[in-house]
Each structure stands twice: as structure tokens, then as C-alpha cells.
Amino acid sequence: MRVVFPQVKELKNLISATVAFLSEGTFKATDDGIHLASLDPSNVAVIILDLYNNMFLDYEHEGEEIFTVNLEDVKKVLSKAKSKDQIIWELDKEKNKFILSIKGKSTRKFVLPIVESEGSIMDIPSLNLPVQIEMDSRAFKEIIESAKVVADEVKFLADPSGPTLSIIAEGELKEMRIDLTPQEETVLSLEVPTKAMARYSVDYLYKLTKVATISDTVVIRFNTNMPIWFDYKLADRFKYSFILAPRE
């Protein structure tokens, strides 16, 4: 496999967001791009990363190629790249190495080991999540940042009579609440066919919002006491999805 990314910003932010949950990542190279889908070590969240062909300047692979790398190492290397540098990923199957190159005025090549792992691309379950909102990703980031000041969990409350999606954080002496409706400037669409309520970890959501810097919108789906599903995407270049289990 050999893939060339024309610039580093998108890739750097996607890897940084993934590293917040996974120390190692198992990728699969296929005809339509490079994919990762993995359960985090605490068995609370599923991280799904799809890098599509339109994100690449060049892409070569031989059938389906699966490899596992240390994402912390990848993040450290990408931090050395300048905004206009090209990033090149290569697999050396004979030496069992992952080669990451930064190409600017000169080319710096970093050789990383392929991790011996039983990692795989997990099958994603089908979930009944009828409540859906598409909104400005930076606005959602600000909501979670505010909630983190108040409590360690956040409640999502959907009411079809509005329709309204309320996001609530309640501490011992403090409370934060925001009611999102279709009239809000930051809300692109809101579908609330039924009442729903669930609670989720603020820390996990706070880590997730790193993706907001490169995706203008986020689609959020949930149901009562069910996982919450987030989709961040940029046209047909990439999609970063995150599924978080509810708190009881």
C-alpha cells in the first residue's frame, strides 16, 4: 500500500481525535479508501474512521491490506509536518514496517513497526436511533465545553412537541441547559419523532469535539437509554463516526 495525502491538517486532526480513545489503530485498505473501526479499551465507545479516495493525491494497494500501528507514534510524526507538506504512508510487508514520510522542501522518512496485534475492523451494529439533529460542529463543541464546567455527565432530552432537543448538565450546585430548536441559527435540521432521554459521559464527548476544527457540521442520533451516534464528515473526503454507550 502507498497513499499520498496532499496536506496534513485533516489527517493530523483525525488522528489526534482517534488517539484520544485508541493507542493502537487497525486500518484496512480497500478499493474505496482506508478504514478503521474499533472498540475503545473501556468498551464504552466505538470509533469509526473512513478516509475516502478523494482525500488522497495518489493511492495504491494490493487487495485488502490490514495493518496495525501505534497511533501515538503516528501523531508525534505528523506534529512535525508543516501545513503545506504532503504526507505519504507506505507498507513494507517484507520488513513488517510502516513508513511515514513528510514531503516539503525536503523529505523526512520515519520507519515505524507494524504492531503485532489481533486487531480487526469490527462490524458496526444497526441501532434504532430516531432522534436526529444536524448542527454546527463548533456550536456543539461549545456546549460540551460548557457542560464540562458543571458536571461529569450530560443529559440529552428530546421532546417532539417543540420539537426540541435539550442538552443538560447538572452538578450539585450548578446547572447548564440549552434548548435546540429548528429556529436556532446553529441547527440545520432536527427530527424528533418520539420522546427520548439518555445520559452520557462529558469527558468522552469533550475528547470527541476535537474533530470540530475540520468538519463544519455534526449529525447526532440517539434514543432512550441507547448509544449516541455522531457523524463528522467533509464532503466525500472523510467521515469520522463515534458511538458512545449511555450511562445508567
matplotlib code that plots the C-alpha trace (Angstrom):
import matplotlib.pyplot as plt

x = [0.0, 1.1, -1.0, -0.2, -2.2, -1.8, -1.8, -1.5, -4.3, -7.2, -5.2, -3.5, -6.8, -8.4, -5.5, -5.5, -9.2, -8.7, -5.7, -7.9, -9.5, -7.2, -3.4, -3.3, -5.3, -6.0, -6.6, -7.9, -7.0, -9.7, -10.8, -12.8, -10.3, -8.7, -10.9, -10.7, -13.5, -12.6, -13.9, -12.1, -10.3, -13.0, -15.7, -17.7, -17.1, -16.7, -14.5, -15.0, -12.7, -13.2, -10.6, -12.0, -10.2, -10.9, -8.8, -5.7, -3.4, -2.3, -3.4, -2.1, -2.9, -2.9, -6.3, -7.5, -4.5, -4.8, -2.2, -2.0, 0.2, 0.8, -1.3, 0.7, 3.8, 1.8, 0.5, 4.1, 5.4, 2.5, 3.2, 6.5, 4.8, 4.0, 0.6, 1.6, 3.6, 2.5, 2.2, 3.0, 2.0, 3.7, 3.7, 6.8, 5.4, 8.8, 10.2, 6.9, 7.3, 5.0, 6.8, 5.5, 7.1, 6.8, 7.5, 8.1, 11.2, 12.9, 11.6, 11.8, 11.1, 10.0, 10.0, 7.6, 7.0, 3.8, 2.2, 1.7, -2.0, -5.2, -6.9, -9.6, -12.2, -15.3, -18.7, -20.9, -24.3, -27.6, -29.2, -32.7, -31.9, -34.8, -34.0, -31.6, -30.0, -27.6, -25.9, -22.8, -20.0, -18.3, -21.5, -21.8, -18.2, -19.0, -22.0, -19.8, -17.1, -19.7, -21.2, -17.7, -17.5, -20.7, -20.8, -19.3, -22.3, -24.7, -28.4, -29.9, -33.7, -35.9, -39.4, -41.5, -43.9, -41.4, -39.6, -36.8, -33.5, -32.3, -28.7, -28.5, -25.6, -26.5, -23.9, -24.6, -24.8, -24.6, -26.7, -26.3, -29.1, -29.5, -32.7, -32.1, -34.9, -35.2, -35.3, -31.8, -29.1, -26.8, -29.3, -29.6, -32.2, -34.0, -36.1, -37.8, -40.5, -40.6, -39.7, -36.2, -33.8, -30.3, -27.1, -23.5, -20.0, -18.9, -15.2, -15.8, -17.8, -15.2, -12.4, -14.7, -15.1, -11.5, -12.9, -14.9, -12.0, -12.2, -15.9, -18.4, -21.4, -22.1, -25.1, -26.1, -28.6, -29.9, -32.8, -33.8, -31.0, -29.4, -25.9, -25.5, -24.0, -22.0, -21.0, -18.5, -17.7, -16.3, -17.9, -16.6, -13.2, -13.6, -16.1, -15.4, -18.1, -18.3, -20.7, -20.9, -22.7, -25.2, -24.7, -27.3]
y = [0.0, 3.5, 6.6, 10.3, 13.0, 16.4, 18.3, 17.4, 19.3, 17.0, 13.9, 15.4, 16.3, 13.0, 11.0, 13.3, 12.7, 9.0, 8.9, 10.3, 6.9, 4.4, 3.9, 1.5, 1.6, -1.3, 0.0, -1.8, -0.5, -1.3, 0.0, 2.9, 4.1, 3.3, 2.4, 1.9, 0.7, -0.3, -0.5, 1.5, -0.3, 0.5, -1.0, 2.3, 3.8, 2.7, 4.8, 4.7, 6.5, 6.4, 8.1, 8.1, 8.2, 11.9, 12.7, 11.2, 12.6, 9.1, 5.7, 2.2, -1.1, -4.8, -6.3, -5.8, -4.9, -4.8, -3.3, -2.1, 0.9, 2.8, 5.9, 7.9, 7.4, 8.5, 11.6, 12.6, 12.3, 14.3, 17.0, 17.6, 18.4, 21.9, 22.9, 22.5, 19.4, 16.2, 13.0, 9.6, 6.3, 3.1, -0.5, -2.6, -6.1, -7.9, -5.9, -5.6, -1.8, 1.2, 4.1, 7.6, 10.4, 14.1, 15.8, 19.5, 21.3, 18.0, 14.6, 13.2, 9.4, 7.8, 4.0, 2.6, -1.0, -2.8, -3.8, -7.5, -7.4, -9.4, -6.1, -6.2, -4.0, -4.6, -5.0, -2.0, -2.8, -1.5, 0.8, 2.3, 6.0, 8.0, 11.4, 13.2, 16.7, 18.2, 21.3, 23.5, 21.4, 24.3, 25.2, 21.7, 21.9, 25.0, 23.3, 20.3, 22.7, 24.5, 21.2, 20.0, 23.0, 21.9, 18.1, 14.8, 13.7, 15.3, 14.5, 14.6, 15.2, 15.1, 16.5, 16.1, 18.9, 21.6, 19.9, 20.5, 18.8, 19.9, 19.3, 19.5, 19.2, 19.2, 19.4, 19.7, 23.5, 24.3, 23.6, 24.3, 23.8, 24.6, 24.0, 23.4, 24.0, 24.2, 28.0, 28.2, 29.6, 26.7, 24.0, 22.8, 20.1, 18.5, 15.3, 14.3, 11.7, 10.5, 11.5, 10.3, 10.7, 9.4, 10.4, 10.3, 10.9, 14.5, 13.5, 11.3, 13.9, 16.6, 14.4, 13.8, 17.5, 17.9, 16.9, 20.2, 22.1, 20.3, 19.5, 22.3, 20.1, 17.1, 14.7, 13.3, 10.5, 8.9, 7.2, 6.5, 4.7, 3.8, 4.7, 8.1, 8.2, 11.1, 11.6, 14.3, 14.4, 16.6, 16.1, 12.9, 13.1, 11.6, 10.6, 10.3, 8.4, 7.9, 5.7, 6.2, 3.9, 5.6, 5.9, 4.1]
z = [0.0, -0.8, -0.2, -0.6, 1.4, -0.3, 3.0, 6.7, 8.5, 8.0, 8.7, 11.8, 13.4, 12.6, 14.1, 17.2, 17.7, 17.4, 19.7, 22.5, 22.6, 21.0, 21.5, 18.5, 15.3, 12.9, 9.3, 6.3, 2.8, 0.2, -3.2, -1.8, 0.8, 4.2, 7.1, 10.9, 13.2, 16.8, 20.3, 22.9, 25.7, 28.2, 26.0, 26.2, 22.7, 19.1, 16.8, 13.0, 10.7, 6.9, 4.6, 1.1, -2.2, -2.8, 0.3, -1.5, -4.1, -5.0, -3.7, -4.5, -2.7, -3.3, -2.5, 1.1, 3.3, 7.1, 9.4, 13.0, 14.1, 17.2, 16.8, 19.4, 17.2, 14.1, 15.9, 17.0, 13.5, 12.0, 14.5, 12.7, 9.4, 8.2, 6.8, 3.1, 3.5, 1.8, 3.9, 2.5, 4.1, 2.8, 3.9, 3.7, 4.1, 3.9, 6.8, 8.6, 8.7, 8.3, 6.6, 7.1, 5.1, 5.3, 1.9, 1.8, 0.6, 1.6, 2.5, 6.0, 6.3, 9.6, 9.8, 12.4, 13.4, 12.4, 15.7, 16.3, 17.1, 16.9, 16.0, 13.3, 11.7, 13.8, 12.4, 13.2, 14.8, 13.5, 16.0, 16.3, 16.9, 15.6, 17.2, 14.9, 14.7, 12.3, 13.7, 13.6, 15.0, 16.7, 18.4, 19.7, 20.9, 22.9, 24.5, 25.7, 26.9, 29.0, 30.3, 31.4, 33.8, 35.5, 35.7, 34.6, 32.6, 30.2, 29.6, 26.1, 26.3, 23.1, 23.0, 19.8, 20.8, 20.0, 18.5, 21.0, 21.8, 25.2, 26.4, 30.2, 32.7, 36.4, 39.2, 43.0, 42.9, 39.1, 36.1, 32.3, 29.8, 26.2, 24.2, 20.5, 18.0, 14.2, 14.6, 16.1, 13.7, 14.5, 13.8, 10.2, 10.8, 13.8, 13.7, 16.9, 16.2, 19.8, 23.3, 24.3, 27.2, 27.9, 29.8, 28.5, 29.8, 29.3, 29.2, 26.2, 24.4, 25.2, 23.6, 20.6, 19.8, 18.5, 15.1, 15.1, 13.7, 10.3, 9.9, 9.7, 10.9, 13.0, 12.8, 16.2, 16.7, 19.9, 21.6, 25.2, 27.2, 23.9, 22.5, 20.9, 17.4, 15.9, 12.3, 11.3, 7.6, 4.9, 1.6, 0.1, 1.7, 5.1, 7.8, 11.5, 13.4, 17.2, 19.1, 22.9, 25.3, 27.7, 31.4, 33.6]

ax = plt.figure().add_subplot(projection="3d")
ax.plot(x, y, z, "-o")
ax.set_aspect("equal")
plt.show()
